Amino acid sequence: GKLGAFLFYRVIKAGSDSRFEDAKKKPLVLLIYWMLQGLWVYLNILPSLFMFYSTQKDTKVLYVSIIGWVLFLFGLVFETVSDYQKTVFRNDPANKGRFITTGLWSISRHPNYFGEIVLWYGLFIAAAPFFHTNWAFFTVICPTLTALQISFFSGIPLLEKGGLKRWGDDPEYAKYLSSVSVLVPFVRCCECYTVPLTAKEVKPEGYHSTDQLDKPENEAAGPEDI
């Protein structure tokens, strides 16, 4: 609901969703995108479906489930606040061509992704005590797939490279990369994505940093980038 509302607001404001401009010209490709997103949603709510079919009423089980709901709410609030902070930042003309380093973005380079991962694991934990078959616990793969997708494929790696292409020559950006964790706030010992040592490793041939100043922000991830 929250993600859908955010994307709807963005499309209304921008007039379109640039991610699907090419796909809209190819009905089959658009259908595949649509089906894959539907499958992704189904996999993420699968633990909840098992919970709804349960008749478990044990008080101890309910306490464990509450822990999961707390994590879910924490992740949802964390993601929502970070999205809001970035929206406010982008809407300020004074920030054109700059990258965000304030608020939750000062403790994680992708705080909205962190919140999203936490909320899906929270949903699994909330549902797990109600599983009535052992194989239902394999649904932990659902939030895990989301975490892997964000950390190694369509999320963080693309955005990190985009940031380096745009601000790789900026000492302040280098300082930001070296001082702020990529995903988990305050934790840098287990980075899920390793930033290249120099921006040249990801810059296209003939690139000049000043060429990027008037292009739309690439800086940090948002839910719309998933």
Secondary structure, DSSP 8 states (H G I E B T S, - for coil): -HHHHHHHHHHHHHSS-GGGTTGGG-HHHHHHHHHHHHHHHHHHHHHHHHHHT-----HHHHHHHHHHHHHHHHHHHHHHHHHHHHHHHHH-GGGTT----SGGGGT-SSHHHHHHHHHHHHHHHHHGGG-SSGGGGGGGHHHHHHHHIIIIISSHHHHHHHHHHHHTT-HHHHHHHHHS-SSSTT--TT-SS---SSGGGT--TT--GGGGTTS---SS--GGG-
